[in-house]
């Protein structure tokens, strides 16, 4: 009923305000109507309700375990390289497949916990947000859309192209084809690392097997330099739910109009992770200190 009423008023105002104002009004109205708060308040199933249920069963969400303030998602085929650079871990964790960095409130989760793609990542984010997590960092592999970026190059994602990612458009419906990183996290990271990683726009695409030359060409024309599967959802979900998020990537392959060149096991890919993970650990500790 609220949608019917909303559309009726939109039609009346469109007639009054005219063509040029109309687009701006509809964009603003859709952002209010379908924002994260409205989305969750009208959803039959909510993250909070899920947590409440599973806690009542006594099988999940250990109340005595450390709730991470920051969760780092190690993603992609190189998640093993990433995980091993974060040890040692505490034994106790509130959710299956999350490892708490010893002496901190930093949680580390690999592909065993998140799966692949934005949908499974967002589901895990929602659980953590419901428990009280304040910020998220995604670190993993990307495919370069040109030969300009060699294997092992590291990037910080300043914005992600969401036009092909359905879930991020549910979280952040707008005419803008990109969704941005949390500006506080992005600026803090660049300051902390002294701009060690080049900022790029990524192309979030939900499948490995439909990256055609035409789609690659279009993504590059829109400003994307690399392709991945989760950043747009990460940023859109974080914005809708009022938490911070940042994505950091290592080039592991080239995905160009001419073809695909995989290099996931290249020594330069593995070699990029130790310093990147060390920076992430120290950065998370700094963020925790700043939030006190």
N, C-alpha and C positions, 0 to 999 in steps of 0.2 A: 504493500500500500504506500509506503514512504517513497518508493521509486516512481509510482504513478503520479503522486502529488508533485514530486520534484520535477518530473518531465512536463507536467502541465504548466507550472510556474516558469520553467525554462522557455517554453513556447511563447508565453505572454511577453516575457522580457525580451526575447529575441525580436519580436515584432516591434517593440518600442525602441530598442537600442540600435537595431540595424546590423548590417553584415559585419562591419569592422570590429565592433565591440563584442559581437556575439561570440567569436572564437575565444576571446580572453575570458568572458564570463563563464562559458561552458567548461573551460579548462579549470578555472578556479572552483566552480561548483562540483565538478567531478572529483577534484582533489579532496574537497571537504566530505562529499558524500561517500566516497569509497576509500577514505584514508584508513590507515591501520587500525585506529581506534574503533571506527564504525565496523570495519571488517570483522574484528574479533568480538565486538559486543553483539553482533547479530548472528555469529556462527554458532551452530548447534554444538560443535565440539571445539573446545578451547584448550590451549596448552595447560592452563591452570587446572582445568577439570581433569585432564589426563594425569597430571602429577598427583592430584588429590586421590584419584582412583588407585593408581599404582602404589602410592604410599600406604593406602588402606589395606592392600594385599600383603604388605610386608616383604615384597619381593624386589622392589626397586627403590631408588632414591634414599639411600642410607642417611638418616638425619644426623648421625654422629660424624659423618665424613666431612672433609673440607669442601666447601662450596667454592669453586674457582671464581675469582673476580674477573679474570681474563682467560679465555679459551683460545688456544692456537690449534687450528685445523691443519694437519700435514696431509697434503692431498697429492693425487697423481701417482704415476708409476714410481716416482722417486721418494715416496713417503717413508720408505725404510731408511734412506740416507738422512732424512729430516729427523725422524724419531730418535735415531741413535745419537744425534748431537744434542738432545735435550736431557738425557739420563744424567744422574739417577732420579728415580721417581719414588714417591711414597706408595705404600701398599694400598691404602684405603682411598676409595673414590666414590662419589655419589651416584654415578651412572656407569653402566658397563662400558668398557673400552675407553674410558677417560683416565689418564694418568696424571697425578698431581706432582709437579716439580718439587723436589724435596726442599722443605723450609719456606715454601711460598704458597700463594693462592693462585698459581698459574696452572691451568689444566692443558694437557696435550692429548689430542685425539687424531689417530691416523685413519686410513681408508676403511679399516675394520669397523670403525664406529660411524663414519659419515657416509660410506658408500661412494658412489660416483654421481656427480651432477647436482644441480641446485635444489631439487626437491628434497632429497635425503639430507642435504646440508641444512636447509631451512628447518626441517623437522627437529634436528638436533639443536639448532639455535634456539628454537622456541622452548624446548625443555630447559635449557640452561638459563634463558631469560626468566622463565617462571621460577627458577630456583634462586635467582638473584645475580647472575653474571652481568657485568657491565660493559664488557668490550670483547671483540673478536678479532683475531688475525688469521688470515688464510695464507698459507705458504705452499707453493707447489710448482708444477711445470706448466709451461705455455709453449705453443707453437708460434714461431715467428712467421708473419705473413709476407716476409721478403728475405732476401739473402743478406740484408744489411746488418742483421743482428746475429752474431755467431753463437754457437752452442756454449752455454755457461754464463751468458750475459744475464745480469739480474735487473729486475724492474720493480718499481712501485706503481700500483694501479691507481691513477687519480680519478678515473671514471671508466665505466663499463657500458658498452653498447648493448642495450636490452631488447632491441626490436624483435629478436628471434627467440627470446626467452619468455615463455608464457607466465611462469610464476612471479617473476620480478615485476611484470606488468600488473599483476593482481595487487602486489604490495605497493607499487608506486605508479599508479595510472596517471600519465601525463603525456602531453604532446612531445616532450623532450625524449629523443631516442636513447639518451644516456642517463645513467644514474651515477652520482658522484660518491666518492669516499667521504667518510666523516672528516670534515676540514680540520678539526682539532687534532685528530690522529695523524692525518697526512702532514700537517705543518710540524707537529711535534716529532714525527719520524724523520722528516727531512732535516730538521734542526739537529736532532740527536745524532744522525749518521753523517751530517755535513754534506747532504745531497749525494750520498754514495750510490744510490740507485736512480737510474733515469726514470722520470715520471712518464707513463704512457697511458693511452686509452686502449682498453682491451675489447675484444669482441666475444661476448658470451654466447656460445652456440650449444644447444642441448644434445647434439649427437656427433659422434666421430665420423659417421658414414654418409653425411649429406653435405659435406663441405665442398661444394662445386666451385669450379673456377669463377662462375658468375657471382656466386655469393661472396667469395673471397675478394673479388674485384670491388664489389659494392661496399663491403666492410672497410676496405682500405680507403675507398673514396670518401667514406664518412669519417675517416680519421683514426681508425683502429690500426694498431701496429702488430698485435699478437692476438691469438685465439685461445680461449679456455672455456670451462663449462660451468663455473660457479660464481664469478665475481659480481655479476649484476644482481643475482639473487641475494648474495651476502649483503650488498650495499642497500638494496631495496628493503629487505627484511629489517636490517638494523635501523634504517631511517623510520620505518613504520612503527617500530617498537621502542624507539627512543634510546637506543644504545649506540656505541661507537664500533666502527669496523674498518679494517684496512687489509688489502691484499698485496702480497709480495710474491714475485715469480722468478723462476729460472728457466731460460730457454733450453728446451730439450729436443726440439725438432723444428724443421721448416715446413710450413704448410702454405705453399704458394700456388699461383695459377698454373705453374708448370708441373707440379706434382708434390709428393710428400717425401721428406728425407728424415727418418726417425734416428735419433741419437740418444735414447734414454739412458743407455749404459756407458755413455762417453765419460771419460775421466774428468772432463771439464764440468760436467753436470754434477757429479759427486763432489768435486772439489769446491763448488760454489756454496755448498750448504754449511760447512763448519762456521765460517765467519758470519754468514747471514743468520744462522740460528743463534749464535752468540749475541749478535746485535738485538735479536728479538727478545731473548731472555732478559738482557739488561734494560731494554726499552720497556718491557712489561713491568719490571720492578719499579722503574721510574714513574710509569703511569699510576701504579698502585700508590706510590708515595705522594704523588700530586693530588690524588683523589681523597686523601685523608684530611 
